[in-house]
Amino acid sequence: MARPKKISMQTVADRLGISKNAVSLALSGKKGVSEEVRRSVLAAAKEVGYDPSGADGRAGRASRNVLVLVPERVVSYADDEHFRFFHDMLWSLEESIRAKGCNAVIARIDREMEEGLILPGVFEDVEHIGVILFGIVAKPYARKVWESGVPLVMLDSYYRDLPCAAAVSANTEGAEAAVRWLIGRGHRQIGFIGPANLTTSHEERWFGYWRAMREAGLPIDQRHTLLEASDFDMDENEREIGEFLARMGFGASSGAKADSGAEAVKRKGRGRMAGSEAEEIERDEDAAANEAKTAERKAGAAEGEAEAIERKAEAAELLPTAFFCGNDRLALLLIRRLRALGGSAAEQAEVVGFDGLEQASEAGSGVSATVRVDKRGMGEAAVELLLGGYGSRREAVRWAAAGSFEQTPKGSLG
């Protein structure tokens, strides 16, 4: 005799064409599914003879798993500092989940999965009470999870057109504090570097910079702001910062002085040449007239070169004396580019970052101060939002964890 097929929660899910997790939420009376779906699940369970009080049902109700989806690129940065930053944040989140009597089921999302919008197997195979999207997740992938209807909280980033709960750093307030500190130190020309086109975190930090500058009545020179980046590649970011500095004229003042000295030598040489040519002029008036015109053109060219040198010097006086960077990684790249231009260029600008990377806090890093992100506080906030029922809402709920502004034991910039 053929063994009868086991009727399980998956049987109900297959019948309706929905996820096993949605069935679990509907049968347990939890938030995360619509009333219509709940009624359909109850009806289908009755039709197939599924008993929610069985072992499968008890497991579903007892499930306290929180699924944490982590993009692979977030935890595989080329620079060790960023890896440690997100590694520490991830394990702080895991501890916060366990502290609430739940289990963290961490699933890595590789590039192929993220680009192909492929959910990990545990999304369907493991009963969970909700999902936390960790770090910067591509918008199409975040939308895929958002549209599944599962209780969802985003951690460290969010998208304005995907209304859901999010636990983030207090980016605007932290940036304001950093820029006010620079203003208090006497800086009036303050630049900004941060890819506001890539993340809401940098967008909010740009707004904090803008608000502090406006509050102080200081103008924002768009030539002194770098608001876009092609991606998060470190080498590409350093190249973009180098081009940004070159456009502003950093390092050009010393070059202008060298050019000025070289031109002076050339002009002296031309003066000696004119002396010998004067003797020829006495013998040939026509030649003298031609030489006079040539000398006049050369004098005009020399004046033009002198004016150009003067303009470069004036431009150097208008260069930023300080920069606020959207994160410490960018601050360290900026300092590296300034140092490559020479000691004088490195000493021209004071640099403040954001995140609290250990490398930025070291003496001699060149970073004057940073806003240290409360990684543990952000993790706790994400868990509170999920367990508090906010993950089931498709509303823009934000929990901002305040960071701390810290001066660093900065050594020599050069």
Stockholm file with secondary structure:
# STOCKHOLM 1.0

chainA/1-414         MARPKKISMQTVADRLGISKNAVSLALSGKKGVSEEVRRSVLAAAKEVGYDPSGADGRAGRASRNVLVLVPERVVSYADDEHFRFFHDMLWSLEESIRAKGCNAVIARIDREMEEGLILPGVFEDVEHIGVILFGIVAKPYARKVWESGVPLVMLDSYYRDLPCAAAVSANTEGAEAAVRWLIGRGHRQIGFIGPANLTTSHEERWFGYWRAMREAGLPIDQRHTLLEASDFDMDENEREIGEFLARMGFGASSGAKADSGAEAVKRKGRGRMAGSEAEEIERDEDAAANEAKTAERKAGAAEGEAEAIERKAEAAELLPTAFFCGNDRLALLLIRRLRALGGSAAEQAEVVGFDGLEQASEAGSGVSATVRVDKRGMGEAAVELLLGGYGSRREAVRWAAAGSFEQTPKGSLG
#=GR chainA/1-414 SS CCCCCCCCHHHHHHHHTSCHHHHHHHHHTCSSSCHHHHHHHHHHHHHHTCCTTSHHHHHHHHCCEEEEEEEGGGGCCSSHHHHHHHHHHHHHHHHHHHHTTCEEEEEEECHHHHHHTCCCTHHHHSCCSEEEEESCCCHHHHHHHHHTTCCEEEESCCCTTSCCEEEEECHHHHHHHHHHHHHHTTCCSEEEECCTTTCHHHHHHHHHHHHHHHHTTCCCCGGGEECCCSCSCHHHHHHHHHHHHHHHTTTHHHHHHHHHHHHHHHHHHHHHHHHHHHHHHHHCHHHHHHHHHHHHHHHHHHHHHHHHHHHHHHHHHTSCSEEEESSHHHHHHHHHHHHHTCHHHHHHCEEECSBCCHHHHSTTSSEEEEEECCHHHHHHHHHHHHHTTGGGSCSCCEEEECCEEEECCCCCCC
#=GC SS_cons         CCCCCCCCHHHHHHHHTSCHHHHHHHHHTCSSSCHHHHHHHHHHHHHHTCCTTSHHHHHHHHCCEEEEEEEGGGGCCSSHHHHHHHHHHHHHHHHHHHHTTCEEEEEEECHHHHHHTCCCTHHHHSCCSEEEEESCCCHHHHHHHHHTTCCEEEESCCCTTSCCEEEEECHHHHHHHHHHHHHHTTCCSEEEECCTTTCHHHHHHHHHHHHHHHHTTCCCCGGGEECCCSCSCHHHHHHHHHHHHHHHTTTHHHHHHHHHHHHHHHHHHHHHHHHHHHHHHHHCHHHHHHHHHHHHHHHHHHHHHHHHHHHHHHHHHTSCSEEEESSHHHHHHHHHHHHHTCHHHHHHCEEECSBCCHHHHSTTSSEEEEEECCHHHHHHHHHHHHHTTGGGSCSCCEEEECCEEEECCCCCCC
//
